[in-house]
Amino acid sequence: MKIFITDGSPEGFFTAVFDAFNQKDATITSDTHVQLALDSEVIRVIPDAGKSGRVLRGIYNCDRYAAEEISLVLRSCDPLKEQIVFEYIKKLMQIKFPIRKRLSLSEVIRFNEISYKVTGETHRLKGLLRFMECAGGVLYAPYSPDNNITDLLMAHFAERLKSEKFVIHDLNRKIAGMYDGREWIMGYAGEADIYLSEQEKAFESLWKKYYKAVDIKERPHEKQMKRSMPVRYWKFLPEKN
């Protein structure tokens, strides 16, 4: 068995697809701690723009929308995501036609399951992400998503909050998106010391009072709340703090 280990970048992954495509028994992963079989051969993949581009063109020729869907799945926290996408691409290249609706194929079922989780979390956090106003007037939103979706949220909130300056900070991955009121960029961000504005403190206090006032103790709805607001996100919600 040949195990192709990538650097976790899209270009590295598509380079690995090019190198592994015709191998009889190949695995692609970005997990450097993967458990190896005794007969395994480890190949460290060096990203190659030429190879990556050829794979992407081949995917586009079979399905013009597949590359975008693949990008979503590669954002997943699932440790098997690269192998699942690899098998999906091989099946797509074999059939040479869009396969997303061929639910009898195991490659499609596993691919779609991960895609739904990534898009579902992105959609959920568009409503659950909480911005705090810092002393300097910049809005700051810390969170710990399951999947690597910060840039997707940046595009959404840059459109919604065009005149504001804000930061969305993924604490687990230590990355952040920063918007200056005109354009946004992604960068590394470790720990952050945040000082809230007096106005923010007042609004948080009012919001907690409102939340408590509308809660009807005689009609508990904890199960419904957990469906709409998963518990893993509660630590970033002022009303649940």
Secondary structure as UniProt FT lines:
FT   STRAND          2..5
FT   HELIX           10..20
FT   TURN            21..22
FT   STRAND          26..29
FT   TURN            32..33
FT   TURN            38..39
FT   STRAND          41..44
FT   HELIX           49..62
FT   TURN            64..65
FT   HELIX           66..73
FT   TURN            74..75
FT   TURN            79..80
FT   HELIX           81..95
FT   TURN            100..101
FT   TURN            103..104
FT   HELIX           106..128
FT   STRAND          132..134
FT   TURN            135..136
FT   STRAND          139..143
FT   HELIX           150..160
FT   TURN            161..163
FT   STRAND          166..170
FT   TURN            171..174
FT   STRAND          175..179
FT   STRAND          184..188
FT   HELIX           198..214
FT   TURN            217..218
FT   HELIX           222..228
FT   HELIX           231..236
FT   HELIX           238..240
//
